[in-house]
Amino acid sequence: MHELISAVSITFTKFLIAVAARTREILNYTNIANEIGVSEPTVKKWISILERTGIVYLLQPYSASSLKRATKASKIYFRDTGLACYLTRWLTADALKNSAVAGNMFETFVVSEILKSYSNEGREYRFNIFYYREKDRNVSNENEIDLIIEEDGILYPVEIKMTGNPKANMASANSILDKIPDKKRGMGTILCLIDKKTHLRENLVALPIEYI
């Protein structure tokens, strides 16, 4: 019995590491199951446990009849970037900053802080915050919006970029929201490492992450 419990514990740890390595990515149960050697239903059950206990958050895709090419899969985010970095063995800030996963961890941190800001105000966010990505997403990200925050029928597109030099074309996908007939597009935002609020064009502003 002890050996069985130990084996399950090791496998679950591998599962946690696999999920942490995929923070900010589209959730693919089959991919995780194949990597750690368990069934897909087991992965779904374990993901559900992580979600219910607040370890991860599943960001739902924005759907509308006019957005026929939108992906329908969730994105997964660790709620604690420190834990995600520990599990994936990025143990110093300098090592993480120069790594291939720096952008994913930065976006994970920003999304987590936005969710916290809603919770701290006693506001619901599960039906207000989404993302958008087309199934045939291209490498320039021109058909992806990191976050869509919906309030009173207005859709506010948000891009999250680990840069101190934001450009207006980073939000080139925002116009996709104009296709939705019963909604309005609000001010777009690029949350980034800029040091002060900067208007990039009439309907787009770059903000330091301290504004969250």
C-alpha positions in Angstrom: 0.0 0.0 0.0 2.8 2.4 0.9 4.4 1.8 -2.5 1.1 2.5 -4.3 0.6 5.8 -2.4 4.2 6.8 -3.2 3.8 6.1 -6.9 0.5 8.1 -7.0 2.3 11.0 -5.2 5.2 11.0 -7.7 2.8 10.9 -10.6 0.7 13.7 -9.2 3.9 15.8 -8.7 4.7 15.2 -12.4 1.2 16.3 -13.2 1.7 19.6 -11.2 5.0 20.2 -13.0 3.4 19.5 -16.4 0.5 21.9 -15.7 2.9 24.6 -14.4 4.9 24.4 -17.5 1.8 25.1 -19.5 0.5 28.1 -17.6 -1.0 30.7 -20.0 -1.4 28.0 -22.7 -4.5 26.4 -24.3 -5.5 23.5 -22.0 -4.8 20.1 -23.8 -5.8 17.2 -21.5 -4.5 14.6 -24.0 -1.1 16.2 -24.2 -0.7 16.2 -20.4 -2.0 12.7 -20.1 0.5 11.4 -22.6 3.4 13.2 -20.9 2.8 11.8 -17.4 1.4 8.4 -18.4 -2.1 8.5 -17.0 -5.6 8.5 -18.6 -7.2 11.7 -19.9 -10.2 11.3 -17.5 -7.6 11.3 -14.6 -6.1 14.5 -15.9 -9.5 16.1 -16.1 -10.3 15.0 -12.6 -7.0 16.4 -11.2 -7.4 19.7 -13.2 -10.9 20.0 -11.6 -9.3 19.6 -8.2 -6.7 22.3 -8.9 -9.4 24.6 -10.1 -11.7 24.1 -7.1 -8.9 24.6 -4.7 -7.8 27.9 -6.4 -4.4 26.6 -7.6 -5.3 27.2 -11.3 -7.8 29.2 -13.2 -9.4 28.2 -16.4 -10.0 31.3 -18.6 -12.9 30.7 -20.9 -12.9 31.8 -24.6 -15.2 34.6 -25.7 -17.9 33.2 -27.9 -20.4 34.9 -30.2 -22.2 33.7 -33.3 -20.3 36.2 -35.4 -16.9 34.8 -34.3 -17.1 31.6 -36.2 -13.4 30.8 -36.2 -12.9 31.3 -32.4 -11.3 28.4 -30.5 -13.5 26.9 -27.8 -10.9 25.5 -25.5 -9.9 27.1 -22.2 -6.6 28.6 -21.2 -5.0 27.5 -18.0 -3.3 29.8 -15.5 -1.6 29.1 -12.2 -2.9 31.5 -9.6 0.5 31.7 -7.9 3.4 32.5 -10.2 5.9 31.7 -7.4 4.6 28.2 -7.2 4.6 27.8 -11.0 8.2 29.0 -11.1 9.2 26.6 -8.2 7.6 23.6 -9.9 9.3 24.4 -13.2 12.7 25.1 -11.5 13.0 28.8 -12.4 14.4 29.7 -9.0 15.9 33.2 -9.6 14.4 36.3 -11.2 17.4 36.7 -13.5 17.1 33.2 -14.9 13.4 33.5 -15.4 13.7 37.0 -17.1 16.0 35.6 -19.7 14.1 32.3 -20.2 11.7 31.2 -23.0 8.8 31.1 -20.5 9.3 34.7 -19.2 6.3 36.0 -21.3 4.0 33.2 -20.1 4.9 33.8 -16.5 4.5 37.6 -16.9 1.0 37.1 -18.4 0.2 34.6 -15.7 1.1 37.1 -13.0 -0.9 39.9 -14.6 -4.0 37.7 -15.1 -3.8 36.6 -11.5 -3.5 40.2 -10.2 -6.6 41.2 -12.3 -8.6 38.3 -10.8 -7.5 39.3 -7.3 -8.6 42.9 -7.9 -12.1 41.7 -8.7 -12.1 39.4 -5.7 -10.9 42.2 -3.4 -13.8 44.4 -4.5 -16.3 41.5 -4.0 -17.0 41.4 -7.7 -17.7 38.3 -9.8 -15.3 37.8 -12.7 -16.1 34.3 -14.2 -18.7 35.8 -16.5 -16.8 39.0 -17.2 -13.3 38.0 -18.3 -12.5 36.0 -21.4 -9.9 35.6 -24.1 -10.1 35.3 -27.9 -8.1 33.3 -30.3 -8.8 32.0 -33.7 -8.3 28.3 -34.4 -5.8 29.1 -37.2 -3.8 31.6 -35.1 -0.8 33.0 -37.0 2.6 33.7 -35.5 2.1 37.5 -35.4 -0.8 37.1 -33.0 -3.0 39.3 -35.2 -6.0 37.1 -34.3 -5.6 36.8 -30.6 -6.7 39.0 -27.7 -5.2 38.2 -24.3 -8.2 39.3 -22.3 -11.6 40.6 -23.0 -13.3 42.3 -20.1 -17.1 42.7 -20.5 -19.0 45.3 -18.5 -22.5 46.6 -19.3 -22.4 45.3 -22.8 -19.0 46.9 -23.6 -16.0 44.8 -24.5 -12.6 46.1 -23.3 -9.7 44.3 -25.1 -6.5 43.9 -23.1 -3.1 42.9 -24.3 -0.4 41.8 -21.8 3.2 42.4 -23.1 6.5 42.1 -21.2 8.0 45.1 -22.8 8.7 48.7 -21.9 8.2 49.9 -25.5 4.6 49.1 -26.4 3.4 49.7 -30.0 -0.1 50.2 -31.3 0.1 47.2 -33.6 0.3 44.9 -30.6 -3.4 45.4 -30.3 -4.2 44.9 -34.0 -6.7 42.1 -33.2 -9.0 44.5 -31.2 -11.0 45.3 -34.3 -12.3 41.8 -34.4 -14.7 42.8 -31.6 -16.4 45.2 -34.0 -17.9 42.2 -35.7 -20.2 41.5 -32.8 -23.4 43.4 -33.6 -24.9 43.6 -30.1 -21.8 44.8 -28.3 -19.6 47.9 -28.3 -15.8 47.9 -28.2 -14.4 50.0 -25.4 -11.0 51.5 -24.8 -8.2 49.0 -25.5 -5.3 48.6 -23.1 -1.8 47.2 -23.3 -0.6 46.3 -19.8 3.2 46.3 -19.9 6.5 47.5 -18.3 6.1 51.1 -19.4 6.7 53.6 -16.6 3.7 55.9 -17.2 0.3 55.9 -18.8 0.7 56.6 -22.5 -2.0 57.0 -25.2 -0.9 55.1 -28.3 -4.0 56.1 -30.4 -7.5 57.4 -29.8 -8.9 54.1 -28.5 -5.7 52.5 -27.1 -3.7 53.2 -24.0 -0.5 51.6 -22.6 -0.5 51.2 -18.8 2.1 50.1 -16.2 1.0 46.9 -14.5 0.9 48.9 -11.3 -2.5 50.2 -12.5 -4.1 46.7 -11.9 
